[in-house]
Amino acid sequence: MQTASTMVSAAGALMAALSAHGDLSVPRVTSEEVASAERDASGDLVLVWGQCFGFHSETSLSDFEQWRQALVVNPADVDLNTTGTFAWLTATTTYAGTPLTLVGYHAQSGTTTEGTAS
């Protein structure tokens, strides 16, 4: 059984990111377990606590972009996902030793094709 102490590193990374970039827009923050690149002795992926910063407003794309630049995430590492007229950008990085994913949600007009592009 995990205890709350397993989230301390992720909570510290969250505080560091918000403190360092306090002038940026407020993200919707969720904490979640994500698979790391490490494997345990039995070969299973190791789960670690990470953060997700979501942007849902009419300024979601510009908010996403400001955070992407502040966290020095390469634009080539941003993925575009679409379904119908809904789309979202995602980018994952490591901040203060903790996985951090940015997601910018937005509606796109005139598109009916489902798919994913990178």
N, C-alpha and C positions, 0 to 999 in steps of 0.2 A: 504494500500500500504506500502510495506517495503521500507526503505531507506538504503543507503550505510552504515549507522551507525550500522545496524544489523550484519555487517560482521566484525566489529572491533575486537571482541573476537577471531574469527577464524584467522584474520590477525596477531594478537598478538601471537597466538599459533604457527603459521607458522614461524614468526620471531624467536620465542624462540627455536623451533626445529632446524631451520637452524643455528642459532647462537651456540647452544649447541653442534651440531654435524657437524660443518663446515668442518671437515676432511673426511666426508663420500662422496660417489658419489652423483652427482646431480640428484635428481628425477625429473620426469615430474610432476609438481604440478597443480592440479585443485582444485578449491573451489566449493562446491556444498551444497545444502540443504539436510540434512539427517534426518530421523526420530529419535528422542531421545526416551528414555524410559519413558518420561513424557507424561501425557495426560492433555488436557485442560478441562475446566468446562463442555464441551459438550461430553467429552470422546474421542475426536480425538487426535491422536498422535501429539505432538508438533514438528515442524520442526526447526532445528538449522543449522547454517552454520558449515561445517566441511571441512577437507582437504583430498585429495587423493594423495599419492605419488606413481607414476607408474614407473616401470623399464622395458625398452624395448630393451636394447642392448644385445650383446652377453654375457655380464656379468650380465644380469638381475637377475639371481638367487643368485649370490654371493652378489650383491648390495642389494637385498631384505633381505637377511640373515643378512648383516651388520646392516641395519636399524632396523630389527626385534630385534636383540640383543641390540642395542643402546637404543631402546625404551622399553626394558624389556617386550617384548610380549612373552608369554609362547608358546613354539612350539606346544603344544596341541591345541592352538587356531588358528592355521594356517589351512586353507582349501585348498584342491587341487581340481581344476575344469578342466575338459577336454572336448574337442570336436574334434574328428578326431585326427589329429597329432598336434593340438594346445592345450596348457595347460597354466594355470595361478594359482599362489598362491595368497591367500588373507588373510589378518589379520587386524582386527580393534581393536583399543585401544582408550583411551582418553589421550590426551596430553595437558597440561595447560588448562584443563577444556573443551577441544574441541575434537569432534570425529576425528580420523585420521585413514585412511585406507591405508595399503600398498598393492600394487599389483605387482607381478613379472610375466611377460609374457615370455613364451618360447615355442619353438617347441619341440615336443617329437617324436622320431623316432620309427617306428615299431608298432604304435598303431592306430587302426581304430575303437575301441569301443567308443561310446559316453556315457558320464555319469559324475557323480560327486562323489568324494570321500572326506572324511574328515579325 
